[in-house]
Amino acid sequence: MIKDSVSKARNAFKFAFAQLFQEKVSGVRGEIFMEMRDADGKLLDSFHKKNLIMKDASILLARLAKDPTDPPHGINMLAVGTGATGSTFSPDSADSDQRKLFAEIARKGFSSTVFRDSAGNAVAYPTNIVDFTATFGNGEAVGPLNEMGLLSTFSPNTSTQNLHPDTFPTRTESSTTAGMDMLFNAVTFSPISKPSLASLTFTWRITF
């Protein structure tokens, strides 16, 4: 019990430090709003969490600044998985060295992307705050979900994966990301068991 408490405290400190470091260095931050509803629209579960920006996010932004057609997409999909490590109900935090989820089971394009002002209002003009919303419906993303992330994918097809060969904790700085899916940010959480007939909606808010 004491060992588990120490492990949780260590993970919490690691995540808080990484979050503070990244916000100070890059200025980019993210937060996620989740709602799961049954077939009748009744709210079954919800949460609001912060996330971690990956090191590949900087590479993605640099590539798009150099050539907006390479890679072919900016952030265009949300991926969910079941592979977060550590304690079942308090998994290890995502790590900025990751280049993919540990066990991705589904990905989805966005049903909406919305600019917001500093007060959180949806606006029709570009700002530095964007909401990316994706919904997994009947029969989609069924399983004990405990990790997710935003992707810039090489293929526009949600069933096609072009995962980077590096597997955490390995990270080869000199390896190319051309032709591969890029993980912009990620988060882990206590398992969400999504029933087949339920819908699961994530809105990921990124502030640049």
MOZI-V206631 format. One record per residue. N is the residue number from 0. OMEGA is omega in whole degrees, 0 to 359 (none if undefined). Layout:
# MOZI-V206631
n & omega
N & OMEGA
N & OMEGA
This chain:
# MOZI-V206631
n & omega
0 & 179
1 & 180
2 & 180
3 & 179
4 & 179
5 & 179
6 & 179
7 & 180
8 & 179
9 & 180
10 & 179
11 & 179
12 & 180
13 & 181
14 & 182
15 & 179
16 & 180
17 & 180
18 & 180
19 & 181
20 & 184
21 & 180
22 & 179
23 & 185
24 & 188
25 & 184
26 & 180
27 & 177
28 & 183
29 & 175
30 & 186
31 & 174
32 & 181
33 & 171
34 & 173
35 & 183
36 & 177
37 & 184
38 & 180
39 & 179
40 & 180
41 & 180
42 & 180
43 & 184
44 & 177
45 & 171
46 & 177
47 & 184
48 & 170
49 & 182
50 & 178
51 & 177
52 & 181
53 & 175
54 & 179
55 & 177
56 & 179
57 & 179
58 & 179
59 & 181
60 & 178
61 & 179
62 & 181
63 & 177
64 & 180
65 & 183
66 & 184
67 & 177
68 & 181
69 & 10
70 & 185
71 & 180
72 & 166
73 & 176
74 & 186
75 & 179
76 & 172
77 & 180
78 & 176
79 & 182
80 & 184
81 & 192
82 & 179
83 & 183
84 & 177
85 & 181
86 & 183
87 & 185
88 & 175
89 & 186
90 & 176
91 & 177
92 & 172
93 & 181
94 & 184
95 & 177
96 & 181
97 & 177
98 & 179
99 & 173
100 & 181
101 & 181
102 & 180
103 & 178
104 & 180
105 & 173
106 & 186
107 & 172
108 & 185
109 & 175
110 & 176
111 & 170
112 & 190
113 & 170
114 & 176
115 & 177
116 & 185
117 & 178
118 & 179
119 & 180
120 & 175
121 & 182
122 & 184
123 & 181
124 & 182
125 & 174
126 & 178
127 & 180
128 & 181
129 & 172
130 & 175
131 & 183
132 & 178
133 & 180
134 & 173
135 & 185
136 & 182
137 & 176
138 & 182
139 & 175
140 & 180
141 & 181
142 & 179
143 & 184
144 & 177
145 & 177
146 & 175
147 & 180
148 & 175
149 & 184
150 & 161
151 & 187
152 & 177
153 & 179
154 & 177
155 & 182
156 & 182
157 & 180
158 & 180
159 & 178
160 & 173
161 & 187
162 & 178
163 & 181
164 & 178
165 & 177
166 & 182
167 & 12
168 & 177
169 & 175
170 & 182
171 & 186
172 & 183
173 & 182
174 & 183
175 & 173
176 & 180
177 & 179
178 & 183
179 & 173
180 & 181
181 & 180
182 & 183
183 & 177
184 & 184
185 & 178
186 & 172
187 & 184
188 & 175
189 & 187
190 & 172
191 & 178
192 & 183
193 & 174
194 & 182
195 & 184
196 & 180
197 & 173
198 & 183
199 & 183
200 & 175
201 & 169
202 & 182
203 & 182
204 & 179
205 & 175
206 & 182
207 & none
